[in-house]
Amino acid sequence: MHKSNEKTNANVIVCFFITIITIIIVWFIFPAIQSAMTEYEIEEETVKKGRLVQAKVIDKKFIEGDPGNPLMGDTGSPDKHLITLYTNEKMRIIDVKSDVFNQIDVGNEIKAYEYKERITIEQEKRKSGWD
């Protein structure tokens, strides 16, 4: 019976230490996990609304449109002013207005709005112009 009491005491002590260690882990780890989740949610919300980023212009291309044949019902296609931007280790090609296309040169860094699936350089959202 004496040996049984020793085993019981040993089991109680082991269970006590396991419980204490679990409480300590939960006490310190759970807030870190919760904080990381909150940061991720904030980042996702920011990307949905658009985040202002620096983008480098790495290419410009003008593609002349096709006037089509209005008599045949073919409306043709408009001119395209394509700019390739590099930001956050991604390259994105966007179509811009001709006046914006003429203002920007390859190698320039411009401010752009990055969303989850696209990037824009909408001038009307900017308050300070191109600089």
N, CA, C and O atoms as a Tinker XYZ file with bonds, in Angstrom:
   524  protein
     1  N      0.808000   -1.181000    0.000000    73     2
     2  CA     0.000000    0.000000    0.000000    64     1     3
     3  C      0.858000    1.254000    0.000000    63     2     4     5
     4  O      0.467000    2.291000   -0.536000    81     3
     5  N      2.021000    1.146000    0.602000    73     3     6
     6  CA     2.928000    2.273000    0.671000    64     5     7
     7  C      3.409000    2.672000   -0.723000    63     6     8     9
     8  O      3.504000    3.858000   -1.039000    81     7
     9  N      3.718000    1.651000   -1.570000    73     7    10
    10  CA     4.167000    1.917000   -2.933000    64     9    11
    11  C      3.054000    2.551000   -3.754000    63    10    12    13
    12  O      3.325000    3.396000   -4.607000    81    11
    13  N      1.838000    2.168000   -3.518000    73    11    14
    14  CA     0.700000    2.737000   -4.226000    64    13    15
    15  C      0.563000    4.223000   -3.916000    63    14    16    17
    16  O      0.279000    5.023000   -4.808000    81    15
    17  N      0.764000    4.593000   -2.654000    73    15    18
    18  CA     0.701000    6.009000   -2.275000    64    17    19
    19  C      1.807000    6.810000   -2.955000    63    18    20    21
    20  O      1.580000    7.948000   -3.363000    81    19
    21  N      3.005000    6.229000   -3.082000    73    19    22
    22  CA     4.111000    6.915000   -3.746000    64    21    23
    23  C      3.798000    7.141000   -5.220000    63    22    24    25
    24  O      4.077000    8.212000   -5.759000    81    23
    25  N      3.210000    6.121000   -5.883000    73    23    26
    26  CA     2.835000    6.270000   -7.289000    64    25    27
    27  C      1.749000    7.321000   -7.447000    63    26    28    29
    28  O      1.786000    8.122000   -8.381000    81    27
    29  N      0.787000    7.320000   -6.543000    73    27    30
    30  CA    -0.290000    8.307000   -6.595000    64    29    31
    31  C      0.274000    9.708000   -6.406000    63    30    32    33
    32  O     -0.085000   10.630000   -7.139000    81    31
    33  N      1.161000    9.870000   -5.422000    73    31    34
    34  CA     1.783000   11.177000   -5.192000    64    33    35
    35  C      2.589000   11.619000   -6.412000    63    34    36    37
    36  O      2.543000   12.789000   -6.794000    81    35
    37  N      3.319000   10.701000   -7.018000    73    35    38
    38  CA     4.111000   11.020000   -8.209000    64    37    39
    39  C      3.196000   11.433000   -9.355000    63    38    40    41
    40  O      3.491000   12.387000  -10.074000    81    39
    41  N      2.085000   10.716000   -9.529000    73    39    42
    42  CA     1.128000   11.062000  -10.581000    64    41    43
    43  C      0.510000   12.434000  -10.342000    63    42    44    45
    44  O      0.334000   13.203000  -11.287000    81    43
    45  N      0.182000   12.747000   -9.106000    73    43    46
    46  CA    -0.401000   14.050000   -8.769000    64    45    47
    47  C      0.601000   15.159000   -9.071000    63    46    48    49
    48  O      0.239000   16.194000   -9.630000    81    47
    49  N      1.861000   14.939000   -8.701000    73    47    50
    50  CA     2.897000   15.946000   -8.944000    64    49    51
    51  C      3.103000   16.150000  -10.444000    63    50    52    53
    52  O      3.216000   17.288000  -10.898000    81    51
    53  N      3.154000   15.074000  -11.214000    73    51    54
    54  CA     3.315000   15.174000  -12.671000    64    53    55
    55  C      2.128000   15.910000  -13.279000    63    54    56    57
    56  O      2.311000   16.792000  -14.118000    81    55
    57  N      0.916000   15.557000  -12.867000    73    55    58
    58  CA    -0.283000   16.233000  -13.372000    64    57    59
    59  C     -0.267000   17.713000  -13.006000    63    58    60    61
    60  O     -0.655000   18.558000  -13.814000    81    59
    61  N      0.177000   18.028000  -11.799000    73    59    62
    62  CA     0.254000   19.414000  -11.347000    64    61    63
    63  C      1.217000   20.208000  -12.236000    63    62    64    65
    64  O      0.891000   21.309000  -12.680000    81    63
    65  N      2.405000   19.647000  -12.495000    73    63    66
    66  CA     3.383000   20.344000  -13.328000    64    65    67
    67  C      2.904000   20.476000  -14.776000    63    66    68    69
    68  O      3.124000   21.508000  -15.411000    81    67
    69  N      2.262000   19.450000  -15.289000    73    67    70
    70  CA     1.718000   19.531000  -16.649000    64    69    71
    71  C      0.659000   20.622000  -16.725000    63    70    72    73
    72  O      0.618000   21.379000  -17.695000    81    71
    73  N     -0.192000   20.708000  -15.719000    73    71    74
    74  CA    -1.221000   21.749000  -15.674000    64    73    75
    75  C     -0.588000   23.134000  -15.613000    63    74    76    77
    76  O     -1.012000   24.039000  -16.332000    81    75
    77  N      0.416000   23.309000  -14.766000    73    75    78
    78  CA     1.100000   24.602000  -14.642000    64    77    79
    79  C      1.761000   24.988000  -15.963000    63    78    80    81
    80  O      1.651000   26.133000  -16.402000    81    79
    81  N      2.444000   24.040000  -16.594000    73    79    82
    82  CA     3.107000   24.314000  -17.876000    64    81    83
    83  C      2.075000   24.679000  -18.942000    63    82    84    85
    84  O      2.300000   25.601000  -19.727000    81    83
    85  N      0.954000   23.971000  -18.979000    73    83    86
    86  CA    -0.112000   24.274000  -19.933000    64    85    87
    87  C     -0.655000   25.676000  -19.712000    63    86    88    89
    88  O     -0.861000   26.417000  -20.674000    81    87
    89  N     -0.888000   26.049000  -18.466000    73    87    90
    90  CA    -1.395000   27.392000  -18.152000    64    89    91
    91  C     -0.394000   28.456000  -18.605000    63    90    92    93
    92  O     -0.782000   29.474000  -19.178000    81    91
    93  N      0.880000   28.219000  -18.348000    73    91    94
    94  CA     1.908000   29.185000  -18.751000    64    93    95
    95  C      1.956000   29.316000  -20.272000    63    94    96    97
    96  O      2.032000   30.424000  -20.803000    81    95
    97  N      1.911000   28.191000  -20.961000    73    95    98
    98  CA     1.931000   28.234000  -22.431000    64    97    99
    99  C      0.726000   28.997000  -22.959000    63    98   100   101
   100  O      0.872000   29.871000  -23.813000    81    99
   101  N     -0.455000   28.677000  -22.463000    73    99   102
   102  CA    -1.668000   29.359000  -22.911000    64   101   103
   103  C     -1.598000   30.842000  -22.557000    63   102   104   105
   104  O     -2.013000   31.688000  -23.349000    81   103
   105  N     -1.081000   31.157000  -21.385000    73   103   106
   106  CA    -1.001000   32.542000  -20.914000    64   105   107
   107  C     -0.129000   33.393000  -21.840000    63   106   108   109
   108  O     -0.461000   34.548000  -22.109000    81   107
   109  N      0.982000   32.834000  -22.327000    73   107   110
   110  CA     1.904000   33.600000  -23.155000    64   109   111
   111  C      1.686000   33.414000  -24.655000    63   110   112   113
   112  O      1.868000   34.362000  -25.418000    81   111
   113  N      1.309000   32.243000  -25.085000    73   111   114
   114  CA     1.180000   31.952000  -26.509000    64   113   115
   115  C     -0.136000   32.471000  -27.077000    63   114   116   117
   116  O     -0.149000   33.026000  -28.175000    81   115
   117  N     -1.234000   32.304000  -26.361000    73   115   118
   118  CA    -2.540000   32.700000  -26.889000    64   117   119
   119  C     -2.592000   34.180000  -27.263000    63   118   120   121
   120  O     -3.075000   34.499000  -28.349000    81   119
   121  N     -2.116000   35.104000  -26.414000    73   119   122
   122  CA    -2.130000   36.515000  -26.838000    64   121   123
   123  C     -1.288000   36.766000  -28.090000    63   122   124   125
   124  O     -1.653000   37.604000  -28.915000    81   123
   125  N     -0.179000   36.060000  -28.244000    73   123   126
   126  CA     0.650000   36.223000  -29.438000    64   125   127
   127  C     -0.097000   35.750000  -30.682000    63   126   128   129
   128  O     -0.037000   36.392000  -31.731000    81   127
   129  N     -0.795000   34.634000  -30.561000    73   127   130
   130  CA    -1.588000   34.124000  -31.686000    64   129   131
   131  C     -2.713000   35.093000  -32.008000    63   130   132   133
   132  O     -2.970000   35.390000  -33.175000    81   131
   133  N     -3.381000   35.585000  -30.977000    73   131   134
   134  CA    -4.475000   36.524000  -31.176000    64   133   135
   135  C     -3.963000   37.810000  -31.822000    63   134   136   137
   136  O     -4.627000   38.364000  -32.698000    81   135
   137  N     -2.809000   38.286000  -31.408000    73   135   138
   138  CA    -2.214000   39.488000  -31.982000    64   137   139
   139  C     -1.876000   39.279000  -33.454000    63   138   140   141
   140  O     -2.126000   40.158000  -34.279000    81   139
   141  N     -1.314000   38.132000  -33.783000    73   139   142
   142  CA    -0.975000   37.826000  -35.175000    64   141   143
   143  C     -2.231000   37.757000  -36.030000    63   142   144   145
   144  O     -2.233000   38.226000  -37.168000    81   143
   145  N     -3.301000   37.175000  -35.492000    73   143   146
   146  CA    -4.560000   37.103000  -36.229000    64   145   147
   147  C     -5.119000   38.497000  -36.459000    63   146   148   149
   148  O     -5.620000   38.787000  -37.545000    81   147
   149  N     -5.042000   39.365000  -35.457000    73   147   150
   150  CA    -5.536000   40.732000  -35.587000    64   149   151
   151  C     -4.730000   41.485000  -36.641000    63   150   152   153
   152  O     -5.307000   42.196000  -37.463000    81   151
   153  N     -3.408000   41.339000  -36.629000    73   151   154
   154  CA    -2.565000   41.989000  -37.635000    64   153   155
   155  C     -2.921000   41.499000  -39.035000    63   154   156   157
   156  O     -2.969000   42.295000  -39.973000    81   155
   157  N     -3.171000   40.208000  -39.188000    73   155   158
   158  CA    -3.551000   39.654000  -40.486000    64   157   159
   159  C     -4.884000   40.240000  -40.948000    63   158   160   161
   160  O     -5.029000   40.600000  -42.116000    81   159
   161  N     -5.861000   40.339000  -40.039000    73   159   162
   162  CA    -7.165000   40.902000  -40.386000    64   161   163
   163  C     -7.038000   42.360000  -40.795000    63   162   164   165
   164  O     -7.689000   42.795000  -41.744000    81   163
   165  N     -6.204000   43.122000  -40.088000    73   163   166
   166  CA    -5.989000   44.529000  -40.437000    64   165   167
   167  C     -5.347000   44.627000  -41.817000    63   166   168   169
   168  O     -5.747000   45.463000  -42.628000    81   167
   169  N     -4.362000   43.786000  -42.088000    73   167   170
   170  CA    -3.688000   43.776000  -43.389000    64   169   171
   171  C     -4.672000   43.434000  -44.502000    63   170   172   173
   172  O     -4.662000   44.080000  -45.550000    81   171
   173  N     -5.520000   42.431000  -44.293000    73   171   174
   174  CA    -6.515000   42.045000  -45.293000    64   173   175
   175  C     -7.490000   43.192000  -45.563000    63   174   176   177
   176  O     -7.829000   43.457000  -46.716000    81   175
   177  N     -7.940000   43.868000  -44.513000    73   175   178
   178  CA    -8.868000   44.991000  -44.658000    64   177   179
   179  C     -8.203000   46.133000  -45.416000    63   178   180   181
   180  O     -8.830000   46.771000  -46.262000    81   179
   181  N     -6.933000   46.391000  -45.114000    73   179   182
   182  CA    -6.192000   47.448000  -45.800000    64   181   183
   183  C     -6.065000   47.141000  -47.283000    63   182   184   185
   184  O     -6.235000   48.029000  -48.118000    81   183
   185  N     -5.768000   45.896000  -47.616000    73   183   186
   186  CA    -5.612000   45.521000  -49.014000    64   185   187
   187  C     -6.953000   45.588000  -49.743000    63   186   188   189
   188  O     -6.982000   45.898000  -50.934000    81   187
   189  N     -8.055000   45.308000  -49.066000    73   187   190
   190  CA    -9.380000   45.438000  -49.689000    64   189   191
   191  C     -9.682000   46.892000  -50.014000    63   190   192   193
   192  O    -10.207000   47.191000  -51.086000    81   191
   193  N     -9.354000   47.801000  -49.099000    73   191   194
   194  CA    -9.642000   49.226000  -49.284000    64   193   195
   195  C     -8.607000   49.921000  -50.158000    63   194   196   197
   196  O     -8.878000   50.991000  -50.703000    81   195
   197  N     -7.452000   49.341000  -50.296000    73   195   198
   198  CA    -6.374000   49.943000  -51.074000    64   197   199
   199  C     -5.313000   50.523000  -50.160000    63   198   200   201
   200  O     -5.612000   51.243000  -49.208000    81   199
   201  N     -4.070000   50.195000  -50.470000    73   199   202
   202  CA    -2.947000   50.655000  -49.658000    64   201   203
   203  C     -2.016000   51.451000  -50.566000    63   202   204   205
   204  O     -1.672000   51.004000  -51.660000    81   203
   205  N     -1.612000   52.630000  -50.105000    73   203   206
   206  CA    -0.704000   53.469000  -50.869000    64   205   207
   207  C      0.700000   52.871000  -50.827000    63   206   208   209
   208  O      1.242000   52.634000  -49.748000    81   207
   209  N      1.291000   52.625000  -52.004000    73   207   210
   210  CA     2.616000   52.012000  -52.096000    64   209   211
   211  C      3.466000   52.760000  -53.118000    63   210   212   213
   212  O      2.943000   53.495000  -53.956000    81   211
   213  N      4.778000   52.566000  -53.040000    73   211   214
   214  CA     5.703000   53.066000  -54.052000    64   213   215
   215  C      5.835000   51.993000  -55.125000    63   214   216   217
   216  O      6.085000   50.827000  -54.818000    81   215
   217  N      5.669000   52.386000  -56.377000    73   215   218
   218  CA     5.791000   51.440000  -57.485000    64   217   219
   219  C      6.795000   51.984000  -58.492000    63   218   220   221
   220  O      6.814000   53.180000  -58.783000    81   219
   221  N      7.615000   51.107000  -59.014000    73   219   222
   222  CA     8.613000   51.507000  -60.013000    64   221   223
   223  C      8.081000   51.165000  -61.399000    63   222   224   225
   224  O      7.613000   50.051000  -61.637000    81   223
   225  N      8.157000   52.136000  -62.315000    73   223   226
   226  CA     7.733000   51.925000  -63.695000    64   225   227
   227  C      8.870000   51.205000  -64.413000    63   226   228   229
   228  O      9.967000   51.747000  -64.547000    81   227
   229  N      8.606000   49.988000  -64.873000    73   227   230
   230  CA     9.677000   49.230000  -65.526000    64   229   231
   231  C      9.459000   49.076000  -67.032000    63   230   232   233
   232  O     10.354000   48.620000  -67.744000    81   231
   233  N      8.263000   49.459000  -67.523000    73   231   234
   234  CA     8.021000   49.384000  -68.960000    64   233   235
   235  C      6.803000   50.225000  -69.313000    63   234   236   237
   236  O      5.877000   50.378000  -68.517000    81   235
   237  N      6.827000   50.767000  -70.534000    73   235   238
   238  CA     5.684000   51.497000  -71.091000    64   237   239
   239  C      5.446000   50.964000  -72.496000    63   238   240   241
   240  O      6.391000   50.687000  -73.235000    81   239
   241  N      4.186000   50.825000  -72.855000    73   239   242
   242  CA     3.886000   50.348000  -74.201000    64   241   243
   243  C      2.591000   50.999000  -74.688000    63   242   244   245
   244  O      1.579000   51.005000  -73.987000    81   243
   245  N      2.646000   51.544000  -75.901000    73   243   246
   246  CA     1.459000   52.105000  -76.531000    64   245   247
   247  C      0.992000   51.129000  -77.604000    63   246   248   249
   248  O      1.770000   50.727000  -78.469000    81   247
   249  N     -0.269000   50.756000  -77.543000    73   247   250
   250  CA    -0.850000   49.869000  -78.550000    64   249   251
   251  C     -1.958000   50.646000  -79.249000    63   250   252   253
   252  O     -2.951000   51.039000  -78.638000    81   251
   253  N     -1.757000   50.855000  -80.549000    73   251   254
   254  CA    -2.729000   51.623000  -81.321000    64   253   255
   255  C     -4.006000   50.815000  -81.499000    63   254   256   257
   256  O     -3.979000   49.621000  -81.801000    81   255
   257  N     -5.117000   51.499000  -81.304000    73   255   258
   258  CA    -6.407000   50.835000  -81.424000    64   257   259
   259  C     -6.819000   50.647000  -82.870000    63   258   260   261
   260  O     -6.166000   51.142000  -83.789000    81   259
   261  N     -7.893000   49.938000  -83.055000    73   259   262
   262  CA    -8.441000   49.667000  -84.381000    64   261   263
   263  C     -9.755000   50.431000  -84.503000    63   262   264   265
   264  O    -10.654000   50.246000  -83.683000    81   263
   265  N     -9.878000   51.296000  -85.527000    73   263   266
   266  CA   -11.124000   52.064000  -85.645000    64   265   267
   267  C    -12.332000   51.194000  -85.994000    63   266   268   269
   268  O    -13.473000   51.604000  -85.779000    81   267
   269  N    -12.095000   50.032000  -86.516000    73   267   270
   270  CA   -13.204000   49.144000  -86.859000    64   269   271
   271  C    -13.937000   49.629000  -88.093000    63   270   272   273
   272  O    -13.444000   50.496000  -88.814000    81   271
   273  N    -15.119000   49.071000  -88.338000    73   271   274
   274  CA   -15.946000   49.461000  -89.472000    64   273   275
   275  C    -17.361000   49.686000  -88.961000    63   274   276   277
   276  O    -18.131000   48.735000  -88.823000    81   275
   277  N    -17.714000   50.957000  -88.676000    73   275   278
   278  CA   -19.043000   51.232000  -88.119000    64   277   279
   279  C    -20.190000   50.769000  -89.017000    63   278   280   281
   280  O    -21.262000   50.425000  -88.519000    81   279
   281  N    -19.977000   50.756000  -90.336000    73   279   282
   282  CA   -21.041000   50.316000  -91.242000    64   281   283
   283  C    -21.359000   48.835000  -91.065000    63   282   284   285
   284  O    -22.478000   48.394000  -91.329000    81   283
   285  N    -20.370000   48.078000  -90.617000    73   283   286
   286  CA   -20.558000   46.644000  -90.415000    64   285   287
   287  C    -20.882000   46.314000  -88.958000    63   286   288   289
   288  O    -21.036000   45.144000  -88.606000    81   287
   289  N    -20.986000   47.338000  -88.114000    73   287   290
   290  CA   -21.294000   47.105000  -86.703000    64   289   291
   291  C    -20.061000   46.833000  -85.856000    63   290   292   293
   292  O    -20.174000   46.517000  -84.671000    81   291
   293  N    -18.886000   46.954000  -86.460000    73   291   294
   294  CA   -17.631000   46.717000  -85.727000    64   293   295
   295  C    -17.167000   48.041000  -85.129000    63   294   296   297
   296  O    -16.778000   48.955000  -85.856000    81   295
   297  N    -17.209000   48.137000  -83.812000    73   295   298
   298  CA   -16.826000   49.393000  -83.154000    64   297   299
   299  C    -15.323000   49.513000  -82.979000    63   298   300   301
   300  O    -14.838000   50.578000  -82.598000    81   299
   301  N    -14.580000   48.467000  -83.244000    73   299   302
   302  CA   -13.128000   48.509000  -83.128000    64   301   303
   303  C    -12.671000   48.425000  -81.690000    63   302   304   305
   304  O    -13.412000   47.994000  -80.806000    81   303
   305  N    -11.428000   48.847000  -81.471000    73   303   306
   306  CA   -10.881000   48.826000  -80.118000    64   305   307
   307  C    -10.119000   50.126000  -79.873000    63   306   308   309
   308  O     -9.514000   50.674000  -80.794000    81   307
   309  N    -10.146000   50.617000  -78.645000    73   307   310
   310  CA    -9.476000   51.887000  -78.339000    64   309   311
   311  C     -7.958000   51.715000  -78.213000    63   310   312   313
   312  O     -7.449000   50.601000  -78.088000    81   311
   313  N     -7.252000   52.850000  -78.250000    73   311   314
   314  CA    -5.813000   52.833000  -77.981000    64   313   315
   315  C     -5.581000   52.361000  -76.556000    63   314   316   317
   316  O     -6.405000   52.582000  -75.669000    81   315
   317  N     -4.445000   51.707000  -76.352000    73   315   318
   318  CA    -4.077000   51.266000  -74.996000    64   317   319
   319  C     -2.744000   51.894000  -74.630000    63   318   320   321
   320  O     -1.798000   51.893000  -75.417000    81   319
   321  N     -2.692000   52.429000  -73.421000    73   319   322
   322  CA    -1.470000   52.998000  -72.864000    64   321   323
   323  C     -1.118000   52.142000  -71.651000    63   322   324   325
   324  O     -1.654000   52.343000  -70.562000    81   323
   325  N     -0.218000   51.193000  -71.848000    73   323   326
   326  CA     0.094000   50.218000  -70.804000    64   325   327
   327  C      1.381000   50.589000  -70.078000    63   326   328   329
   328  O      2.385000   50.949000  -70.692000    81   327
   329  N      1.321000   50.491000  -68.767000    73   327   330
   330  CA     2.483000   50.733000  -67.919000    64   329   331
   331  C      2.678000   49.491000  -67.056000    63   330   332   333
   332  O      1.730000   48.989000  -66.451000    81   331
   333  N      3.910000   49.003000  -67.007000    73   331   334
   334  CA     4.237000   47.868000  -66.140000    64   333   335
   335  C      4.859000   48.412000  -64.866000    63   334   336   337
   336  O      5.868000   49.116000  -64.905000    81   335
   337  N      4.248000   48.078000  -63.736000    73   335   338
   338  CA     4.709000   48.544000  -62.431000    64   337   339
   339  C      5.255000   47.379000  -61.625000    63   338   340   341
   340  O      4.769000   46.252000  -61.726000    81   339
   341  N      6.275000   47.667000  -60.823000    73   339   342
   342  CA     6.854000   46.667000  -59.923000    64   341   343
   343  C      6.724000   47.184000  -58.502000    63   342   344   345
   344  O      7.242000   48.251000  -58.172000    81   343
   345  N      6.030000   46.424000  -57.659000    73   343   346
   346  CA     5.885000   46.782000  -56.254000    64   345   347
   347  C      5.667000   45.522000  -55.436000    63   346   348   349
   348  O      5.003000   44.587000  -55.885000    81   347
   349  N      6.222000   45.500000  -54.250000    73   347   350
   350  CA     6.075000   44.357000  -53.337000    64   349   351
   351  C      6.359000   43.024000  -54.026000    63   350   352   353
   352  O      5.623000   42.051000  -53.855000    81   351
   353  N      7.438000   42.997000  -54.806000    73   351   354
   354  CA     7.894000   41.792000  -55.495000    64   353   355
   355  C      6.879000   41.244000  -56.497000    63   354   356   357
   356  O      6.864000   40.045000  -56.777000    81   355
   357  N      6.026000   42.130000  -57.039000    73   355   358
   358  CA     5.053000   41.729000  -58.055000    64   357   359
   359  C      5.122000   42.715000  -59.209000    63   358   360   361
   360  O      5.339000   43.911000  -59.012000    81   359
   361  N      4.933000   42.191000  -60.425000    73   359   362
   362  CA     4.817000   43.058000  -61.594000    64   361   363
   363  C      3.358000   43.081000  -62.006000    63   362   364   365
   364  O      2.697000   42.045000  -62.089000    81   363
   365  N      2.871000   44.287000  -62.263000    73   363   366
   366  CA     1.479000   44.445000  -62.687000    64   365   367
   367  C      1.445000   45.358000  -63.905000    63   366   368   369
   368  O      2.172000   46.349000  -63.961000    81   367
   369  N      0.611000   45.031000  -64.868000    73   367   370
   370  CA     0.429000   45.860000  -66.055000    64   369   371
   371  C     -0.924000   46.536000  -65.930000    63   370   372   373
   372  O     -1.941000   45.886000  -65.689000    81   371
   373  N     -0.918000   47.866000  -66.100000    73   371   374
   374  CA    -2.180000   48.602000  -66.014000    64   373   375
   375  C     -2.340000   49.483000  -67.245000    63   374   376   377
   376  O     -1.357000   49.900000  -67.857000    81   375
   377  N     -3.580000   49.759000  -67.597000    73   375   378
   378  CA    -3.919000   50.649000  -68.700000    64   377   379
   379  C     -4.245000   52.008000  -68.091000    63   378   380   381
   380  O     -5.079000   52.102000  -67.190000    81   379
   381  N     -3.586000   53.069000  -68.584000    73   379   382
   382  CA    -3.792000   54.406000  -68.032000    64   381   383
   383  C     -4.230000   55.360000  -69.136000    63   382   384   385
   384  O     -4.169000   55.028000  -70.320000    81   383
   385  N     -4.671000   56.548000  -68.735000    73   383   386
   386  CA    -5.051000   57.588000  -69.691000    64   385   387
   387  C     -3.796000   58.108000  -70.383000    63   386   388   389
   388  O     -2.692000   58.006000  -69.849000    81   387
   389  N     -3.979000   58.667000  -71.583000    73   387   390
   390  CA    -2.827000   59.113000  -72.371000    64   389   391
   391  C     -2.039000   60.219000  -71.679000    63   390   392   393
   392  O     -0.811000   60.236000  -71.770000    81   391
   393  N     -2.709000   61.146000  -70.989000    73   391   394
   394  CA    -1.974000   62.228000  -70.322000    64   393   395
   395  C     -1.106000   61.689000  -69.183000    63   394   396   397
   396  O      0.003000   62.176000  -68.967000    81   395
   397  N     -1.597000   60.704000  -68.467000    73   395   398
   398  CA    -0.814000   60.071000  -67.402000    64   397   399
   399  C      0.356000   59.308000  -68.022000    63   398   400   401
   400  O      1.474000   59.356000  -67.510000    81   399
   401  N      0.095000   58.609000  -69.120000    73   399   402
   402  CA     1.132000   57.850000  -69.829000    64   401   403
   403  C      2.283000   58.763000  -70.245000    63   402   404   405
   404  O      3.451000   58.390000  -70.137000    81   403
   405  N      1.944000   59.963000  -70.723000    73   403   406
   406  CA     2.965000   60.905000  -71.183000    64   405   407
   407  C      3.745000   61.536000  -70.027000    63   406   408   409
   408  O      4.876000   61.977000  -70.228000    81   407
   409  N      3.175000   61.589000  -68.832000    73   407   410
   410  CA     3.849000   62.183000  -67.667000    64   409   411
   411  C      4.881000   61.246000  -67.046000    63   410   412   413
   412  O      5.811000   61.703000  -66.382000    81   411
   413  N      4.725000   59.967000  -67.251000    73   411   414
   414  CA     5.541000   58.973000  -66.552000    64   413   415
   415  C      6.603000   58.409000  -67.488000    63   414   416   417
   416  O      6.328000   58.118000  -68.652000    81   415
   417  N      7.819000   58.259000  -66.966000    73   415   418
   418  CA     8.915000   57.654000  -67.725000    64   417   419
   419  C      9.348000   56.348000  -67.061000    63   418   420   421
   420  O      9.156000   56.148000  -65.862000    81   419
   421  N      9.935000   55.468000  -67.867000    73   419   422
   422  CA    10.482000   54.218000  -67.330000    64   421   423
   423  C     11.583000   54.563000  -66.333000    63   422   424   425
   424  O     12.434000   55.412000  -66.601000    81   423
   425  N     11.558000   53.900000  -65.189000    73   423   426
   426  CA    12.534000   54.153000  -64.127000    64   425   427
   427  C     11.983000   55.040000  -63.023000    63   426   428   429
   428  O     12.533000   55.076000  -61.923000    81   427
   429  N     10.893000   55.760000  -63.310000    73   427   430
   430  CA    10.274000   56.606000  -62.281000    64   429   431
   431  C      9.672000   55.753000  -61.177000    63   430   432   433
   432  O      9.246000   54.621000  -61.405000    81   431
   433  N      9.646000   56.319000  -59.980000    73   431   434
   434  CA     8.888000   55.707000  -58.890000    64   433   435
   435  C      7.661000   56.567000  -58.670000    63   434   436   437
   436  O      7.761000   57.785000  -58.525000    81   435
   437  N      6.512000   55.932000  -58.646000    73   435   438
   438  CA     5.259000   56.656000  -58.464000    64   437   439
   439  C      4.479000   56.034000  -57.317000    63   438   440   441
   440  O      4.729000   54.902000  -56.905000    81   439
   441  N      3.530000   56.808000  -56.818000    73   439   442
   442  CA     2.654000   56.289000  -55.771000    64   441   443
   443  C      1.470000   55.616000  -56.445000    63   442   444   445
   444  O      0.904000   56.137000  -57.407000    81   443
   445  N      1.109000   54.453000  -55.926000    73   443   446
   446  CA     0.003000   53.685000  -56.489000    64   445   447
   447  C     -0.818000   53.099000  -55.350000    63   446   448   449
   448  O     -0.363000   53.021000  -54.209000    81   447
   449  N     -2.022000   52.692000  -55.680000    73   447   450
   450  CA    -2.886000   52.035000  -54.705000    64   449   451
   451  C     -2.919000   50.547000  -55.010000    63   450   452   453
   452  O     -3.331000   50.127000  -56.091000    81   451
   453  N     -2.478000   49.760000  -54.040000    73   451   454
   454  CA    -2.448000   48.311000  -54.206000    64   453   455
   455  C     -3.666000   47.704000  -53.520000    63   454   456   457
   456  O     -3.938000   47.963000  -52.347000    81   455
   457  N     -4.386000   46.895000  -54.279000    73   455   458
   458  CA    -5.522000   46.144000  -53.761000    64   457   459
   459  C     -5.147000   44.671000  -53.789000    63   458   460   461
   460  O     -4.039000   44.313000  -54.191000    81   459
   461  N     -6.058000   43.830000  -53.367000    73   459   462
   462  CA    -5.761000   42.392000  -53.299000    64   461   463
   463  C     -5.383000   41.819000  -54.665000    63   462   464   465
   464  O     -4.419000   41.061000  -54.769000    81   463
   465  N     -6.122000   42.166000  -55.700000    73   463   466
   466  CA    -5.907000   41.565000  -57.017000    64   465   467
   467  C     -5.452000   42.552000  -58.090000    63   466   468   469
   468  O     -5.256000   42.152000  -59.238000    81   467
   469  N     -5.278000   43.837000  -57.745000    73   467   470
   470  CA    -4.928000   44.811000  -58.782000    64   469   471
   471  C     -4.178000   45.987000  -58.173000    63   470   472   473
   472  O     -4.031000   46.091000  -56.956000    81   471
   473  N     -3.705000   46.872000  -59.052000    73   471   474
   474  CA    -3.034000   48.089000  -58.619000    64   473   475
   475  C     -3.526000   49.221000  -59.517000    63   474   476   477
   476  O     -3.744000   49.012000  -60.710000    81   475
   477  N     -3.701000   50.413000  -58.959000    73   475   478
   478  CA    -4.149000   51.565000  -59.742000    64   477   479
   479  C     -3.301000   52.780000  -59.383000    63   478   480   481
   480  O     -2.631000   52.811000  -58.351000    81   479
   481  N     -3.348000   53.775000  -60.261000    73   479   482
   482  CA    -2.704000   55.051000  -59.965000    64   481   483
   483  C     -3.725000   56.166000  -60.170000    63   482   484   485
   484  O     -3.432000   57.177000  -60.808000    81   483
   485  N     -4.906000   55.977000  -59.632000    73   483   486
   486  CA    -5.996000   56.922000  -59.806000    64   485   487
   487  C     -5.624000   58.276000  -59.221000    63   486   488   489
   488  O     -5.430000   58.412000  -58.013000    81   487
   489  N     -5.526000   59.272000  -60.088000    73   487   490
   490  CA    -5.111000   60.605000  -59.673000    64   489   491
   491  C     -6.125000   61.253000  -58.734000    63   490   492   493
   492  O     -5.733000   61.987000  -57.827000    81   491
   493  N     -7.410000   61.002000  -58.930000    73   491   494
   494  CA    -8.427000   61.672000  -58.108000    64   493   495
   495  C     -8.369000   61.270000  -56.637000    63   494   496   497
   496  O     -8.854000   62.014000  -55.784000    81   495
   497  N     -7.794000   60.121000  -56.320000    73   495   498
   498  CA    -7.682000   59.703000  -54.925000    64   497   499
   499  C     -6.515000   60.390000  -54.229000    63   498   500   501
   500  O     -6.459000   60.430000  -53.000000    81   499
   501  N     -5.598000   60.923000  -54.999000    73   499   502
   502  CA    -4.391000   61.527000  -54.453000    64   501   503
   503  C     -4.637000   62.989000  -54.148000    63   502   504   505
   504  O     -5.349000   63.661000  -54.894000    81   503
   505  N     -4.073000   63.487000  -53.086000    73   503   506
   506  CA    -4.235000   64.885000  -52.711000    64   505   507
   507  C     -3.018000   65.707000  -53.091000    63   506   508   509
   508  O     -3.124000   66.922000  -53.259000    81   507
   509  N     -1.871000   65.074000  -53.228000    73   507   510
   510  CA    -0.630000   65.821000  -53.413000    64   509   511
   511  C     -0.066000   65.722000  -54.827000    63   510   512   513
   512  O      1.108000   66.031000  -55.032000    81   511
   513  N     -0.852000   65.308000  -55.793000    73   511   514
   514  CA    -0.329000   65.207000  -57.149000    64   513   515
   515  C      0.603000   64.029000  -57.316000    63   514   516   517
   516  O      0.450000   63.016000  -56.633000    81   515
   517  N      1.558000   64.142000  -58.204000    73   515   518
   518  CA     2.446000   63.027000  -58.526000    64   517   519
   519  C      3.671000   62.957000  -57.654000    63   518   520   521
   520  O      4.450000   62.012000  -57.779000    81   519
   521  N      3.880000   63.935000  -56.759000    73   519   522
   522  CA     5.085000   63.857000  -55.941000    64   521   523
   523  C      4.815000   63.467000  -54.526000    63   522   524
   524  O      5.745000   63.364000  -53.726000    81   523
